[in-house]
Amino acid sequence: MLVRPHGGTELRPLLLQGAALEQELKRIPGLPKVRVSSRERGDILMLGIGGFTPLSGFMTHADWQGVCDGMRLTSGLFWPIPITLSTDTDTAASFRTGQEIALIDPDSGAALATMLVTEKYSINRAHECAAVFRTTDPAHPGVKMVMEQGEVNLAGPIKVLSQGGFPEKYGDLYMTPEQTRQLFTSYGWTRIAAFQTRNPMHRSHEYLAKVAIEVCDGVLVHSLLGALKPGDIPAEVRTRAIGALAKNYFVPSTVVQAGYPLDMRYAGPREALLHALFRQNYGCSHLIVGRDHAGVGSYYGPFDAHRIFDEIPKDALETQALKIDVSFWCYRCGGMASGRTCPHGDADRLQVSGTQLRKWLSEGHDVPPEFSRPEVLDVLRTYYASQSGTAPR
């Protein structure tokens, strides 16, 4: 059997359908409106499809405090990162508790959800940053996001009205937890490792996924489709590159590629826990955790995300971390290896960062074949050429 949804209950998608959806949409013109941020939109969509089961909406002050300080909701349920909605002081003052409001997409202006406001509260944003991101440095993209949000948080249950255009944009790539669970069951899989990615997969990522396939029934290559930081490769390009890799270098019955609608928070270890939590809702028994999972810059140690899984209670999550050491091409070994399997030194190893790869590609330099497959590089070179107006090499 697949792992149970988080909290041990059934999936709890908040997306309305049919007559209930039509009735709620008719109420939108008469409701006060709050335009949400891109990050909040992703959270709404995950609540809608059941990815954040068993949450029913945005967190109260007590839940926010419990999550920041102890990674627990007031119910006692494990939760590593606050899921909150904010607005400015004047807008919040215009609402009363017990009132319903409409939550509006920041780009399209369409209604994403309705919300019953049960609480209005202010928070210490620096405290949240220190707890979640382990820094208050405004250069950290997650810190910047929190510090720029509204002064007042709104709590309450929501009814989700839309999937934000993701199914239309990404087609079959965009899968809900119910859909992945049905697919895994149809394959007869019970042990599934999720591979989290916001980048195209190079040889090291391929190695991690194949190590997981050796001990699991299959791998879900789960690509973030929400907003990234400037300079990251767009989701539609990244997923084409991953598709080319899977088609040419994986046994078809061992890998599924899918996407989900969140934005990155770049919260490092805490985000690794959130990634495991919602992968449990998607039906995955394991999460591949490599070097600097969900990190950015040098804010986190390379294996902080490994260690945090050892620091949480044993019953916090059913989905477990599949911890893999830093991987690279070793010229003396003659193939991919990791720090646990390769006895050689740095001089024999090719280990290139995503930043270096983007620099090579944007400047038209050659990329060593030991770092990335040619089919992947073809997709990426075409993208960078389109950005610079030059023909791909």
C-alpha positions, -999 to +999 in steps of 0.1 A: +000+000+000+010+036-005+019+058+024-011+075+040-017+112+034-002+135+061-021+133+093-032+097+086-065+108+070-078+108+034-066+135+010-085+168+017-086+188-015-103+221-011-111+227-048-148+231-054-164+214-084-197+212-103-227+230-088-208+240-056-182+258-078-208+276-099-227+288-068-195+301-052-184+319-083-217+338-084-209+352-050-175+367-060-188+401-073-203+409-039-173+400-018-144+422-006-112+412-025-075+407-016-049+403-043-026+376-031+012+372-038+027+347-061+038+326-032+003+327-016-012+317-050+009+286-050-002+278-014-038+282-024-034+259-053-017+232-032-045+235-007-070+231-035-055+199-049-049+183-015-011+188-016-013+205+019-036+179+034-049+181+061-049+220+063-082+237+057-068+271+050-044+297+062-029+294+097-039+312+129-014+331+151-012+302+174-004+278+145+021+303+131+039+305+164+038+267+169+052+261+134+080+287+138+091+276+172+084+239+173+073+228+138+039+218+153+003+230+147-018+236+178-034+202+170+000+186+175+004+178+139+039+182+124+043+211+100+077+228+092+069+261+075+040+286+081+013+287+055+000+322+059-019+350+040-011+386+045-024+420+035-018+457+044-031+473+076-058+494+059-072+465+039-072+443+070-090+470+090-118+470+065-126+434+072-143+420+103-138+385+116-166+362+105-166+380+071-160+362+038-136+376+012-124+367-023-087+359-029-075+372-063-048+360-086-020+386-088-015+382-125-049+374-141-071+391-116-093+360-115-108+347-082-087+319-069-106+312-036-130+325-010-120+327+026-139+330+059-118+354+080-116+339+115-086+360+128-065+390+120-030+392+136+004+408+132+036+388+134+073+394+141+085+388+105+122+388+116+113+360+140+097+339+113+128+345+090+152+335+118+132+303+126+124+292+090+154+305+070+180+306+098+189+341+087+174+376+086+197+387+057+175+407+033+196+393+004+181+359+010+152+355-014+129+339+012+137+365+038+130+392+012+096+376+005+086+375+041+098+410+050+080+425+020+046+409+028+017+428+044+017+438+080-014+418+090-020+380+085-055+367+079-065+333+091-094+310+081-107+282+060-108+286+022-128+272-007-106+270-038-122+279-072-094+275-097-062+257-104-046+289-117-042+279-153-016+252-145-035+223-161-041+243-193-004+254-195+013+221-186-013+195-196-006+160-184+026+171-167+005+189-140-007+161-117-027+163-084-019+140-055-050+120-063-037+115-099-002+104-089-016+080-063-039+064-089-009+062-113+014+046-088-013+021-078-019+012-115+018+005-118+018-017-087+043+007-070+044+010-032+079+024-027+083+056-047+111+082-043+104+118-051+131+138-068+126+175-062+139+197-089+139+234-098+167+229-124+172+207-155+187+174-145+224+170-152+244+138-147+246+141-109+208+143-107+205+114-131+228+094-108+207+103-077+175+092-094+190+059-106+204+051-071+168+055-058+154+033-086+177+005-073+160+004-040+124+017-049+098+007-074+101+040-093+110+077-091+087+107-094+107+135-109+087+163-094+094+196-110+084+229-094+062+249-118+058+281-097+079+312-095+117+310-091+144+336-085+158+356-114+182+336-136+166+302-129+156+283-160+118+285-167+097+254-160+086+248-196+123+246-206+134+226-176+106+200-181+115+195-218+151+189-208+140+164-181+117+147-206+147+143-231+168+127-203+140+104-192+133+093-228+169+084-236+185+073-203+158+057-181+138+025-183+103+039-191+086+018-164+107+033-136+102+071-139+073+095-139+077+132-145+051+155-130+049+191-118+034+210-089+023+247-085+044+260-056+069+288-056+103+281-041+109+295-006+147+286-006+143+276+031+169+248+029+164+222+057+129+233+067+119+233+030+133+198+027+108+187+054+080+205+036+090+187+004+088+154+022+054+163+038+036+171+006+053+142-013+037+120+013+003+134+001+014+126-035+020+090-024+058+089-022+075+068+005+108+086+001+123+119-008+158+120-024+178+145-004+211+154-019+236+182-014+221+216-002+185+206-008+163+237-014+192+259-005+205+292-020+239+308-018+259+297+012+232+301+039+231+264+046+257+237+051+258+210+023+242+184+045+220+204+069+189+190+051+202+155+058+206+162+095+172+179+101+154+146+093+173+131+123+162+159+145+124+156+141+103+130+159+102+095+143+064+097+138+065+132+122+064+119+087+058+086+069+078+098+039+115+092+047+147+109+035+168+090+010+201+107+019+227+107-008+262+122-006+275+148-030+279+132-065+302+140-094+320+125-124+353+110-113+378+107-142+399+080-123+368+059-114+356+064-150+320+073-141+296+089-117+304+085-080+297+100-046+317+110-016+308+076-001+320+056-031+350+075-046+384+075-029+399+101-051+405+138-047+390+170-061+416+171-089+400+139-104+364+151-100+341+172-122+315+189-100+299+219-115+273+241-099+240+251-116+253+287-116+284+277-135+263+257-160+241+287-166+271+309-171+286+284-197+254+282-216+245+319-215+280+327-228+280+299-254+308+279-239+312+241-244+299+220-215+318+187-207+297+157-217+306+142-183+285+169-167+253+168-188+238+146-215+238+160-251+200+158-254+196+180-223+222+205-235+205+208-269+173+219-251+191+244-229+213+258-257+182+264-278+166+283-249+197+304-242+201+312-279+165+324-280+173+348-251+204+362-268+191+361-303+218+339-316+216+304-332+224+275-309+259+259-312 
